[in-house]
Structure formats: structure tokens, C-alpha cells
Amino acid sequence: MAARVYNRSLVAVLTPVQRARVHRVEALIRVAAPVLDLVLFAGEQLSRVAGRNRIDPEPPRRAMGPASSRTPIGGPPERAA
């Protein structure tokens, strides 16, 4: 029986071309990050001005008669068979 090797890498080694591509993509992300942060900040401020993040509370439901006459949420009243 052959001996097992436990110190192998879990992923393949990158080739020089792949390593160069990774560095280019990471550099592009580093350059674009401040611009994207600015876009997110502007969008957040715009949504606050527009009032998009404010949700009005739902009015309380009132029972009109016995408990079986209540309507389920999102559907018509249940009918007794």
C-alpha cells in the first residue's frame, strides 16, 4: 500500500498568465472601488430624499363577529362548508 501525502495544496497552482490576470482584475477593482462607493452613497441619499425607505404601518385588523369570520392574510374570507 502506498503512503498518503497530506501536505498537498487543496487548489491547483496558478500559471503565470492566470496570476497576471488576477492581479489586473484586483487592480481594476481597487481603482473602481471609490467610484462605486460614491454611487452607493448618492443612491442612499437619493432614496432618503425620495422617502423610499419609509414604509407606512399596516392598520390593525378588527374582528367583525366570531373568530371564524376573519379573513386570512392575502386571501378572501374562508367559507364554512
Secondary structure, DSSP 8 states (H G I E B T S, - for coil): ---------SS----HHHHHHHHHHHHHHHHHHHHHHHHHHHHHHHHHHHTTT-----------SSGGG---TTS------
